[in-house]
Amino acid sequence: MSLTSQGIQITPWQDHQELDDTFSCLLTAAALHNYGNVEMNVNLDHLHDAVQRVAVWRARGEMVHSVEISGSLAELLLRDYISTSLSSSGGYLRYDDINAHAMR
């Protein structure tokens, strides 16, 4: 009898709460570019951690496409934000961006 037939599903995340927390954080990436004029305070450290967590899940395999795509888009938006911050600051990062800068 397979695990699926017993109602057990194997996932790369630890529990549903970890998935919800990570996915919620990934969705804040759009606010980095103020899409839709949404005012949102984005914690770059949390966003960076969520992107890294998705990379770990991706390495484990069998990833839900919506999570994989959201993680990839969030990573691109974060990298673009860091790149834009670097160019507008004359090549210097603000203190808040230092940890996220490690993604380069």
C-alpha positions in Angstrom: 0.0 0.0 0.0 1.4 3.4 -1.0 1.7 6.4 1.3 -0.6 8.3 -1.0 -3.4 5.7 -0.7 -3.1 6.0 3.1 -3.7 9.8 2.9 -0.1 10.7 3.6 1.6 13.1 1.3 5.4 13.6 1.3 6.4 17.2 0.8 9.7 19.1 0.9 8.4 21.4 3.7 8.2 20.4 7.3 4.5 21.2 7.9 1.7 23.3 6.4 2.6 26.3 8.7 6.1 26.4 7.2 4.6 26.4 3.7 2.1 29.2 4.6 4.8 31.4 6.2 7.2 31.0 3.4 4.6 31.6 0.7 3.3 34.7 2.5 6.8 36.1 2.7 7.4 35.4 -1.0 4.3 37.3 -2.0 5.7 40.5 -0.4 8.4 40.6 -3.1 6.1 42.5 -5.4 6.1 45.4 -2.9 9.9 45.9 -3.6 8.9 47.6 -6.8 5.7 49.1 -5.4 3.5 47.2 -7.9 -0.1 48.5 -7.8 1.1 51.4 -5.5 0.8 49.0 -2.5 2.4 50.4 0.6 4.0 47.4 2.3 7.0 47.1 4.6 9.2 44.4 3.2 11.7 42.7 5.5 14.6 41.9 3.2 16.1 39.4 5.6 12.8 37.4 5.8 12.4 37.5 2.1 16.0 36.3 1.5 15.4 33.5 4.0 12.2 32.5 2.2 14.0 32.4 -1.2 16.7 30.3 0.3 14.2 27.9 1.9 12.5 27.4 -1.5 16.0 26.6 -3.0 16.4 23.9 -0.3 12.9 22.5 -1.1 13.7 22.6 -4.8 16.8 20.4 -4.1 14.6 17.9 -2.3 12.5 17.4 -5.4 8.8 17.0 -6.0 8.0 20.7 -5.6 4.5 22.2 -6.2 4.8 24.4 -9.3 3.2 27.5 -7.7 5.7 27.5 -4.9 8.7 27.0 -7.3 7.6 29.8 -9.6 6.8 32.1 -6.7 10.2 31.4 -5.2 11.9 32.1 -8.6 10.0 35.3 -9.2 10.7 36.5 -5.6 14.4 35.8 -6.1 14.5 37.8 -9.4 12.6 40.7 -7.8 15.0 40.7 -4.8 18.1 40.6 -7.0 16.7 43.4 -9.1 16.0 45.5 -6.0 19.5 45.0 -4.7 21.0 45.8 -8.1 18.9 49.0 -8.4 19.8 50.0 -4.8 23.5 49.5 -5.7 23.3 51.6 -8.8 21.3 54.4 -7.2 23.5 54.6 -4.2 26.7 54.9 -6.2 27.6 51.2 -5.5 27.0 51.2 -1.8 24.3 49.2 0.0 22.2 50.6 2.7 22.6 48.9 6.0 19.2 47.1 5.7 20.3 45.6 2.4 23.6 44.1 3.5 22.2 40.6 4.4 20.2 40.4 1.2 23.2 41.5 -0.8 24.8 38.1 0.0 22.5 36.6 -2.7 24.5 38.0 -5.5 
